[in-house]
Every structure is written in structure tokens, then in C-alpha cells.
Amino acid sequence: MTFTIIMIISVIIVLGIAAAFGFAVNSGYNYKHTVDPHPDDEDNNSEHNAENEAQKS
């Protein structure tokens, strides 16, 4: 009887940890990551865009 109770509690704990892990991974993939532009890139951004447009033409 005691062994059965311990096994049931162990399985519940393992499933709870697996569910928490799955939730954390899923939340991480759903998070929208953003990167601030580098200050030097803001100055050269218009020049860079003009070069890209010239290469496409």
C-alpha cells in the first residue's frame, strides 16, 4: 500500500515538473525579442539603405 502511494506521488511530481518545463520553453519561444539599434548604425542607416536600393536596381 505504501509503495503504491509513493509511486503515484512520484509520477504526479514528475508530470508536474515536465509540465512546468514545457510551459517555460513555450513561453520562451513566444517572447518577442527586440534589439536596440547601435548608435553608430543610426547615423549610417540612410546611407546603407541607399546602397541596398542601388544594388537592387
Secondary structure, DSSP 8 states (H G I E B T S, - for coil): -HHHHHHHHHHHHHHHHHHHHHHHHHHHHHS-------HHHHHHHHHHHHHHHHHH-
